[in-house]
Amino acid sequence: MFLPKYPDSPTPPPAHPHTVADQVPARRLGPQISVTTGAVAAITIGGVVLTALLAAVAVTAVSVAVAAVVLRSLLRDQHRR
């Protein structure tokens, strides 16, 4: 009553499956990019220079802010007299 019914198979399954050697390896399309020591050095030096410039801008901004606070304090004390 509850026996499974199998489909009729006119051809038997293949005796040996395909191996990996039968497949063609996939190739990536696009230009070949080679990284040289000079390129790595240039990127590293560029990063260091940009970091130094960013630090210089930050220090300048802080010093200008401090100078503005001091001048504001001095001018406010002068107006109170």
C-alpha positions as CSV (number, residue, x, y, z in Angstrom):
1,M,0.0,0.0,0.0
2,F,2.7,2.5,1.0
3,L,5.4,1.2,-1.4
4,P,7.3,3.9,-3.4
5,K,6.9,4.1,-7.1
6,Y,10.1,4.6,-9.1
7,P,10.0,6.2,-12.5
8,D,10.9,4.1,-15.5
9,S,14.4,4.8,-16.6
10,P,14.9,4.0,-20.3
11,T,18.7,4.5,-20.1
12,P,20.9,3.5,-17.2
13,P,23.0,6.3,-15.5
14,P,26.6,6.6,-16.7
15,A,29.1,4.3,-15.1
16,H,31.7,7.0,-14.5
17,P,31.1,10.6,-13.6
18,H,33.0,13.5,-15.2
19,T,36.2,14.4,-13.5
20,V,37.6,17.8,-12.8
21,A,40.2,17.3,-15.5
22,D,37.5,17.4,-18.1
23,Q,36.5,21.0,-17.2
24,V,38.3,24.0,-18.6
25,P,39.6,26.3,-15.8
26,A,37.9,29.7,-15.7
27,R,40.1,32.7,-16.6
28,R,39.7,36.1,-15.2
29,L,39.3,38.8,-17.9
30,G,41.0,42.1,-17.5
31,P,44.4,43.7,-17.5
32,Q,47.2,42.1,-15.7
33,I,48.3,44.4,-12.7
34,S,51.7,43.9,-11.2
35,V,52.6,45.5,-7.9
36,T,56.2,46.6,-7.8
37,T,58.3,47.8,-4.8
38,G,58.4,51.3,-6.2
39,A,54.6,51.5,-6.3
40,V,54.3,50.3,-2.7
41,A,56.9,52.9,-1.6
42,A,55.1,55.7,-3.5
43,I,51.8,54.9,-1.9
44,T,53.4,54.6,1.6
45,I,55.2,57.9,1.2
46,G,52.1,59.6,-0.1
47,G,50.1,58.3,2.9
48,V,52.8,59.6,5.3
49,V,52.8,63.1,3.6
50,L,49.0,63.3,3.6
51,T,48.9,62.3,7.3
52,A,51.5,65.0,8.1
53,L,49.5,67.6,6.3
54,L,46.3,66.6,8.0
55,A,48.1,66.9,11.4
56,A,49.5,70.3,10.5
57,V,46.0,71.5,9.6
58,A,44.6,70.2,12.9
59,V,47.3,71.8,15.0
60,T,46.8,75.1,13.1
61,A,43.0,75.0,13.7
62,V,43.5,74.3,17.4
63,S,46.0,77.2,17.8
64,V,43.7,79.6,15.9
65,A,40.8,78.6,18.1
66,V,42.9,79.1,21.3
67,A,44.1,82.5,20.0
68,A,40.5,83.5,19.3
69,V,39.3,82.6,22.8
70,V,42.2,84.6,24.3
71,L,41.5,87.6,22.2
72,R,37.8,87.4,23.0
73,S,38.6,87.3,26.7
74,L,41.0,90.2,26.5
75,L,38.5,92.4,24.5
76,R,35.6,91.5,26.9
77,D,37.7,92.5,29.9
78,Q,38.6,95.8,28.2
79,H,34.9,96.6,27.5
80,R,33.9,96.0,31.1
81,R,36.3,98.7,32.4
